[in-house]
Amino acid sequence: MVRHGPEGLDEAPDEAPQGAAQQVPEGTAGAGTARLTAWVRGRVQGVGFRWSARAAALRLGLVGSATNLADGRVEIVAEGPRAACEELLAWLQGPGTPGSVSGVTARWGPPTGAPRGFVER
């Protein structure tokens, strides 16, 4: 189920679908951890956006990836403390990003524990 959050962003519930298996990194389980998936629209490819997003995520202690999509968007997947993920989302929406961001759609969920480090794809 999708709902609108306070910023008008599409957000999914913070819980996994019933019966879904969850993997959480050792020592990071709890209400304070999250997985953010954000799709960033605008002029965000070929301008250093993924590199800057990676730097911001690493500064915040997050793991995940930044991927160029065929339709011109960049997909950001980040896991770690919920507050750090929220800071990354604010950065993605802010004026200091490379290129020109016209919109960000975000989905929240539980961490899977799959990402190691933060990679650009």
C-alpha positions in Angstrom: 0.0 0.0 0.0 1.3 3.5 -0.9 0.5 6.6 1.1 1.5 10.3 0.9 3.8 11.6 3.5 4.1 15.1 4.9 6.2 16.3 1.9 3.8 14.9 -0.7 6.2 12.0 -1.4 5.0 8.5 -2.0 5.9 6.4 1.0 5.4 2.7 1.7 4.7 1.5 5.2 7.7 0.8 7.5 6.9 -2.8 7.8 7.6 -5.7 5.4 4.7 -7.5 3.7 3.3 -10.3 5.8 5.4 -13.4 5.4 8.4 -11.5 3.8 11.8 -12.6 5.0 13.9 -9.9 6.5 17.7 -9.8 6.8 19.0 -7.1 9.2 22.7 -6.4 9.7 24.0 -7.8 13.0 23.7 -5.1 15.7 21.5 -2.8 13.6 18.0 -4.3 14.2 15.4 -2.1 15.8 13.0 0.7 15.2 15.9 3.2 14.5 17.0 1.6 11.3 15.5 1.9 7.8 15.9 1.4 4.1 15.3 4.4 1.9 14.7 4.0 -1.8 14.5 7.3 -3.6 14.0 8.1 -7.3 15.4 11.5 -8.3 14.1 13.2 -11.4 15.5 16.1 -13.4 18.9 16.7 -14.9 20.7 14.3 -12.6 22.8 12.1 -15.0 26.2 13.1 -16.3 26.6 15.9 -13.7 28.3 14.1 -10.8 25.0 13.4 -9.0 25.7 9.7 -8.1 29.2 10.6 -6.8 27.9 13.4 -4.6 25.0 11.2 -3.3 27.6 8.5 -2.4 29.8 11.0 -0.6 26.7 12.3 1.3 25.6 8.8 2.2 29.1 7.8 3.4 29.4 10.9 5.5 26.1 9.9 7.2 27.3 6.3 7.8 24.9 4.7 5.3 25.3 1.8 3.0 23.6 1.2 -0.4 23.9 2.4 -4.0 23.3 5.1 -6.5 22.2 3.9 -10.0 21.5 5.7 -13.3 18.2 4.4 -14.7 17.5 4.2 -18.5 14.7 6.8 -18.2 17.0 9.5 -16.9 16.3 9.2 -13.2 18.8 8.2 -10.5 17.8 5.5 -8.0 19.3 5.9 -4.5 19.0 2.9 -2.1 20.3 3.6 1.4 20.2 1.6 4.7 21.2 2.6 8.2 19.8 4.8 11.0 16.4 6.3 10.1 17.6 9.8 11.1 20.6 9.5 8.7 18.4 8.3 5.9 16.1 11.3 6.5 19.1 13.6 6.3 20.1 12.0 2.9 16.5 12.5 1.6 16.6 16.1 2.7 19.9 16.5 0.8 18.5 14.9 -2.3 15.6 17.4 -2.2 17.8 20.4 -1.4 19.3 23.1 -3.6 22.9 21.9 -3.1 22.8 18.8 -5.4 24.7 18.7 -8.7 22.5 19.2 -11.8 18.9 20.1 -11.4 16.4 18.1 -9.3 12.8 18.4 -10.4 11.4 15.9 -7.9 12.1 13.0 -5.6 9.9 10.0 -4.8 10.7 8.1 -1.7 9.8 4.7 -0.3 10.6 3.5 3.2 11.0 0.0 4.4 12.9 -2.2 6.8 16.7 -2.7 6.2 17.6 -5.9 4.3 21.2 -6.0 5.4 22.2 -6.8 1.8 24.3 -3.6 0.9 27.9 -3.4 1.8 29.5 0.0 1.4 28.0 2.5 -1.0 28.5 1.9 -4.7 27.8 3.9 -7.9 26.3 1.8 -10.7 
